[in-house]
């Protein structure tokens, strides 16, 4: 509350006084304000020492009523209100300095030289960053290509083994030893193809999970940890139940 607001509030509560009494009351507080202000006390502290305008007005009205009751002259006279000295209240408590948690980094302003140095170094950092990103992307594509090749080889072995088994039946009618050899080779190819197919499925599942984890880490890195994902939680909870 400012000085003007406080005086306006006081005047509102002293509306029942005569013009002279109200003027004396306002002048009294104005003089006190000027003396304290010249002493170097800020406006906010002075208003705090004055207290609530309603309480100050109530005290003035009570003192005037008491003085009027004991007045000997019944005619209307203007009695100087006995205005008490505003109570010297304790200054408002100063806010405590903001505490920081032990694991919370203390925020500090970045110096200008650091910003300038970063701007200068940006052209030199673009090349290595592009190189790292390109290398990671190439490894990512290569890994998916190897998984695909594994499925292709497994499929080729399974198909060739099945075809060889069918053809070996015909060969057995022509030559027994050759047909048996061809049948053994076809069964071996079929078995190896099935094993490779199982291995390819396992590798594909592990690689997909690894991609999900890498994607989550990348998103959290870009968003500074503000975005979080919950994947497979529902299936895990359903399995536990």
PLY file of the C-alpha trace (Angstrom):
ply
format ascii 1.0
element vertex 241
property float x
property float y
property float z
element edge 240
property int vertex1
property int vertex2
end_header
0.00 0.00 0.00
1.31 3.45 -0.95
1.10 6.67 1.09
-1.72 8.01 -1.06
-3.73 4.81 -0.71
-3.23 4.72 3.07
-4.34 8.35 3.47
-7.38 7.73 1.27
-8.38 4.75 3.40
-7.93 6.76 6.60
-10.04 9.62 5.22
-12.80 7.17 4.32
-12.98 5.88 7.89
-12.95 9.45 9.31
-15.88 10.58 7.16
-17.97 11.36 10.27
-15.48 13.98 11.52
-15.75 17.66 10.83
-13.53 19.19 8.22
-11.08 20.68 10.74
-10.71 17.47 12.77
-10.14 15.41 9.66
-7.61 17.90 8.36
-5.70 17.83 11.66
-5.64 14.03 11.64
-4.38 13.83 8.06
-1.84 16.61 8.68
-0.56 14.76 11.75
0.18 11.61 9.79
1.60 13.59 6.88
4.09 15.28 9.22
5.11 11.94 10.70
5.55 10.55 7.20
7.73 13.46 6.10
9.94 13.19 9.22
10.48 9.46 8.74
11.04 9.83 5.02
13.71 12.49 5.62
15.33 10.06 8.07
15.81 7.62 5.20
13.00 5.20 6.00
11.38 3.91 2.80
7.71 4.48 2.10
6.79 0.81 2.47
8.32 0.62 5.94
6.60 3.85 7.09
3.19 2.59 5.96
3.90 -0.68 7.74
4.62 1.24 10.96
1.38 3.25 10.60
-0.58 0.01 10.73
-4.10 -0.58 9.46
-5.92 2.67 8.50
-9.12 1.33 10.08
-7.40 0.83 13.46
-5.86 4.30 13.32
-9.23 5.87 12.48
-10.95 3.95 15.30
-8.40 5.26 17.82
-8.91 8.85 16.65
-12.71 8.57 16.86
-12.56 6.99 20.32
-10.27 9.74 21.64
-12.53 12.47 20.22
-15.65 10.87 21.70
-13.98 10.62 25.11
-12.84 14.23 24.96
-16.31 15.43 23.95
-17.92 13.58 26.88
-15.71 15.39 29.43
-15.95 18.79 27.81
-17.47 21.44 30.08
-18.83 23.55 27.27
-21.97 22.07 25.67
-21.57 24.21 22.61
-19.88 22.66 19.67
-16.17 23.12 19.89
-13.41 21.67 17.86
-11.14 19.64 20.03
-7.78 18.70 18.69
-7.86 14.94 18.35
-5.39 13.09 20.51
-3.71 11.01 17.85
-1.46 8.32 19.26
2.01 7.74 17.97
1.87 4.91 15.46
3.10 1.71 17.08
6.65 0.80 16.26
5.99 -2.51 14.70
8.65 -4.99 13.92
9.89 -4.78 10.33
8.50 -7.46 8.06
10.64 -10.57 7.96
13.01 -10.69 5.08
12.43 -13.62 2.72
14.90 -16.41 3.16
17.29 -17.02 0.29
16.04 -19.63 -2.06
17.53 -23.00 -1.18
18.63 -25.45 -3.81
18.56 -29.20 -3.53
21.84 -31.03 -3.25
21.31 -32.74 -6.59
19.94 -29.63 -8.32
22.51 -27.65 -10.29
22.80 -24.00 -9.35
21.66 -21.83 -12.18
24.22 -19.32 -13.32
24.31 -16.87 -16.15
26.36 -17.95 -19.12
29.21 -15.49 -19.72
29.30 -13.65 -23.01
32.72 -15.02 -23.94
31.39 -18.58 -23.71
28.54 -17.75 -26.11
30.95 -16.09 -28.55
33.33 -19.07 -28.35
30.46 -21.46 -29.02
29.38 -19.47 -32.09
32.95 -19.51 -33.42
33.27 -23.27 -32.88
29.96 -24.16 -34.56
31.45 -24.38 -38.11
34.19 -26.70 -36.83
31.67 -28.91 -35.02
29.28 -29.36 -37.93
31.66 -31.64 -39.85
32.36 -34.12 -37.01
28.68 -34.15 -36.03
27.62 -34.95 -39.59
30.30 -37.65 -39.76
29.13 -39.28 -36.54
25.48 -39.16 -37.60
26.32 -40.62 -41.03
28.35 -43.43 -39.46
25.58 -44.32 -37.02
23.00 -44.28 -39.82
25.22 -46.49 -42.02
25.69 -49.00 -39.18
21.93 -48.96 -38.59
21.19 -49.74 -42.25
23.93 -52.38 -42.33
22.48 -54.14 -39.30
19.03 -54.29 -40.87
20.59 -55.54 -44.11
22.39 -58.36 -42.28
19.14 -59.39 -40.60
17.45 -59.43 -43.98
20.28 -61.46 -45.51
19.99 -63.97 -42.68
16.30 -64.50 -43.49
17.06 -64.77 -47.22
19.79 -67.38 -46.70
17.59 -69.36 -44.31
14.72 -69.29 -46.80
17.00 -70.33 -49.65
18.36 -73.30 -47.68
14.86 -74.41 -46.66
13.57 -74.17 -50.24
16.62 -75.90 -51.70
16.40 -78.62 -49.06
12.74 -79.26 -49.83
13.39 -79.26 -53.56
16.35 -81.61 -53.07
14.28 -84.01 -51.02
11.62 -84.12 -53.72
14.22 -84.58 -56.45
16.11 -87.27 -54.46
12.97 -89.44 -54.52
13.23 -89.47 -58.30
17.00 -90.08 -58.15
16.53 -93.12 -55.90
14.60 -94.81 -58.69
17.54 -94.26 -61.01
20.52 -94.84 -58.67
20.29 -95.75 -55.03
23.66 -94.43 -53.75
23.32 -91.13 -55.58
19.75 -90.68 -54.42
20.68 -91.39 -50.82
23.56 -88.90 -50.97
21.31 -86.28 -52.50
18.65 -86.97 -49.86
21.21 -86.56 -47.05
22.49 -83.29 -48.45
18.92 -82.00 -48.87
17.98 -82.93 -45.32
21.14 -81.24 -44.02
20.30 -78.08 -45.99
16.73 -78.16 -44.70
17.92 -78.55 -41.11
20.48 -75.77 -41.41
17.86 -73.52 -43.00
15.39 -74.16 -40.19
18.07 -73.41 -37.55
19.07 -70.25 -39.39
15.40 -69.20 -39.60
14.97 -69.65 -35.83
18.18 -67.71 -35.23
17.01 -64.96 -37.62
13.70 -64.61 -35.75
15.53 -64.35 -32.40
17.99 -61.80 -33.81
15.14 -59.79 -35.33
13.26 -59.62 -31.99
16.40 -58.56 -30.13
17.23 -55.98 -32.79
13.70 -54.52 -32.68
13.92 -54.17 -28.88
17.33 -52.56 -29.24
15.89 -50.09 -31.77
13.05 -49.21 -29.38
15.53 -48.55 -26.57
17.73 -46.43 -28.85
14.69 -44.49 -30.06
13.58 -43.78 -26.48
17.08 -42.62 -25.54
17.24 -40.39 -28.61
13.87 -38.76 -27.87
14.79 -38.18 -24.21
18.14 -36.72 -25.29
16.48 -34.34 -27.76
13.79 -33.26 -25.29
16.20 -33.11 -22.30
14.37 -35.91 -20.49
10.94 -34.22 -20.64
9.34 -36.95 -22.77
9.15 -40.48 -21.42
7.80 -43.62 -23.06
6.27 -46.72 -21.54
6.45 -49.58 -24.01
5.52 -53.22 -23.40
4.40 -52.36 -19.86
0.88 -53.52 -20.55
2.01 -56.87 -21.93
4.38 -57.42 -19.04
1.72 -56.65 -16.48
-0.73 -58.94 -18.23
1.81 -61.78 -18.20
2.49 -61.29 -14.50
-1.22 -61.52 -13.70
0 1
1 2
2 3
3 4
4 5
5 6
6 7
7 8
8 9
9 10
10 11
11 12
12 13
13 14
14 15
15 16
16 17
17 18
18 19
19 20
20 21
21 22
22 23
23 24
24 25
25 26
26 27
27 28
28 29
29 30
30 31
31 32
32 33
33 34
34 35
35 36
36 37
37 38
38 39
39 40
40 41
41 42
42 43
43 44
44 45
45 46
46 47
47 48
48 49
49 50
50 51
51 52
52 53
53 54
54 55
55 56
56 57
57 58
58 59
59 60
60 61
61 62
62 63
63 64
64 65
65 66
66 67
67 68
68 69
69 70
70 71
71 72
72 73
73 74
74 75
75 76
76 77
77 78
78 79
79 80
80 81
81 82
82 83
83 84
84 85
85 86
86 87
87 88
88 89
89 90
90 91
91 92
92 93
93 94
94 95
95 96
96 97
97 98
98 99
99 100
100 101
101 102
102 103
103 104
104 105
105 106
106 107
107 108
108 109
109 110
110 111
111 112
112 113
113 114
114 115
115 116
116 117
117 118
118 119
119 120
120 121
121 122
122 123
123 124
124 125
125 126
126 127
127 128
128 129
129 130
130 131
131 132
132 133
133 134
134 135
135 136
136 137
137 138
138 139
139 140
140 141
141 142
142 143
143 144
144 145
145 146
146 147
147 148
148 149
149 150
150 151
151 152
152 153
153 154
154 155
155 156
156 157
157 158
158 159
159 160
160 161
161 162
162 163
163 164
164 165
165 166
166 167
167 168
168 169
169 170
170 171
171 172
172 173
173 174
174 175
175 176
176 177
177 178
178 179
179 180
180 181
181 182
182 183
183 184
184 185
185 186
186 187
187 188
188 189
189 190
190 191
191 192
192 193
193 194
194 195
195 196
196 197
197 198
198 199
199 200
200 201
201 202
202 203
203 204
204 205
205 206
206 207
207 208
208 209
209 210
210 211
211 212
212 213
213 214
214 215
215 216
216 217
217 218
218 219
219 220
220 221
221 222
222 223
223 224
224 225
225 226
226 227
227 228
228 229
229 230
230 231
231 232
232 233
233 234
234 235
235 236
236 237
237 238
238 239
239 240
